[in-house]
């Protein structure tokens, strides 16, 4: 788990080009849940990619627990990512998918088995451990993607890039509930990117509303709903 600090962070995709992400300072506390909320093109994906290490900012720094990781790649940041389209190994079983990150690190097989069984039980995947991954439903595949992140006990943060978009509406509430329970149990820092107000407001302890490349307001969901800083925030938050 990690505290994530963004210091004087900004980004332009070419020298002299307008900022896709305007200068900002922000701290996400260790074990917190956060949502980057805004319409397409608002800058939330740029910020997400910078935090994950997929993109290096043109200005500013990213710190994990005080360590400058600005120029480190994704593999060096000890994070887990869950994307809009589930990323699974179709030729493996559910259990093999969950244990793969530990196997890559040379963790002994008995320890892998215990950890996989514990995470699978928590996510409701225990009956599916021997099932081929390509036989799963979309929501089950997302749970496997999430489980692969959680199976690593030392993961610094879990970054969620619109993971509920492909999920059946009836399953979204259940997955949000599971995410919140996982955060409460493991206290892992979670950051969700979404354009869906309901997802953001029901998942996060703090919602960061973005528009035109800048943070227009950040705060608890109730505060944003009751005291929007701008007309844009009021309309956006009040129109799920």
Long-range contacts (C-beta under 8 A, 24 or more apart in sequence): 1-30, 1-31, 1-155, 1-156, 1-157, 1-186, 1-187, 1-188, 1-189, 2-30, 2-64, 2-65, 2-156, 2-157, 2-189, 3-27, 3-28, 3-29, 3-30, 3-64, 3-65, 3-66, 3-189, 4-28, 4-51, 4-62, 4-63, 4-64, 4-157, 4-189, 4-191, 5-61, 5-62, 5-63, 5-66, 6-47, 6-50, 6-51, 6-60, 6-61, 6-62, 7-60, 7-61, 7-62, 7-63, 8-59, 8-60, 8-61, 9-47, 9-50, 9-57, 9-59, 9-60, 9-61, 9-62, 10-57, 10-58, 10-59, 10-60, 11-46, 11-50, 11-55, 11-57, 11-58, 11-59, 12-58, 18-213, 19-213, 20-46, 20-213, 21-46, 21-47, 21-50, 21-57, 21-213, 21-214, 22-213, 22-214, 23-59, 23-60, 24-214, 24-215, 26-208, 26-215, 26-218, 28-189, 28-191, 28-206, 29-189, 30-65, 30-187, 30-189, 31-183, 31-187, 31-188, 31-189, 32-189, 32-190, 32-205, 32-206, 33-179, 33-180, 33-183, 33-189, 33-190, 33-192, 33-203, 33-204, 33-205, 33-206, 34-189, 34-190, 34-191, 34-192, 34-204, 34-205, 34-206, 34-207, 34-208, 35-191, 35-192, 35-193, 35-194, 35-199, 35-200, 35-201, 35-203, 35-204, 35-206, 35-207, 35-208, 36-191, 36-192, 36-193, 36-194, 36-208, 36-210, 37-194, 37-195, 37-197, 37-200, 37-207, 37-208, 37-209, 37-210, 37-236, 38-195, 38-209, 38-210, 38-211, 38-236, 39-195, 39-211, 39-236, 40-195, 42-210, 42-211, 42-212, 42-213, 43-210, 43-212, 43-213, 43-214, 44-193, 44-208, 44-210, 45-161, 45-193, 46-213, 47-210, 48-159, 48-161, 48-191, 48-193, 51-159, 51-191, 52-77, 52-79, 52-81, 52-159, 53-77, 53-79, 64-156, 64-157, 65-156, 77-156, 78-152, 78-154, 78-155, 78-156, 79-155, 79-156, 79-157, 79-158, 79-159, 80-148, 80-149, 80-150, 80-152, 80-155, 80-157, 80-158, 80-159, 81-149, 81-158, 81-159, 81-160, 81-161, 82-142, 82-145, 82-146, 82-149, 82-158, 82-159, 82-160, 82-161, 82-163, 83-145, 83-161, 83-162, 83-163, 84-161, 84-162, 84-163, 84-165, 84-166, 85-166, 86-138, 86-141, 86-142, 86-144, 86-145, 86-166, 87-145, 88-133, 88-136, 88-141, 88-144, 88-145, 89-133, 90-132, 90-133, 90-134, 91-132, 91-133, 91-134, 92-132, 92-133, 93-129, 93-130, 93-131, 93-132, 93-133, 94-120, 94-125, 94-128, 94-129, 94-130, 94-131, 94-133, 94-136, 94-144, 95-120, 95-129, 95-130, 97-133, 97-144, 97-147, 97-148, 98-125, 98-129, 98-144, 98-147, 98-148, 98-151, 99-151, 100-148, 101-148, 101-151, 101-152, 102-151, 102-152, 115-151, 115-153, 116-151, 119-147, 119-150, 119-151, 120-147, 122-150, 122-182, 122-185, 123-147, 123-150, 123-178, 123-182, 124-178, 138-166, 138-167, 138-168, 139-167, 139-168, 139-171, 139-174, 139-175, 142-166, 142-167, 142-175, 143-175, 143-178, 146-178, 146-179, 146-182, 150-182, 150-186, 150-188, 155-188, 156-189, 157-188, 157-189, 157-190, 157-191, 158-188, 158-189, 158-190, 158-191, 159-190, 159-191, 159-193, 160-190, 160-191, 160-192, 160-193, 161-193, 162-193, 162-194, 162-195, 163-192, 164-194, 164-196, 164-199, 172-199, 176-202, 176-203, 179-203, 196-240, 197-236, 197-237, 197-239, 197-240, 198-240, 201-225, 201-237, 201-240, 209-233, 209-236, 209-237, 211-236
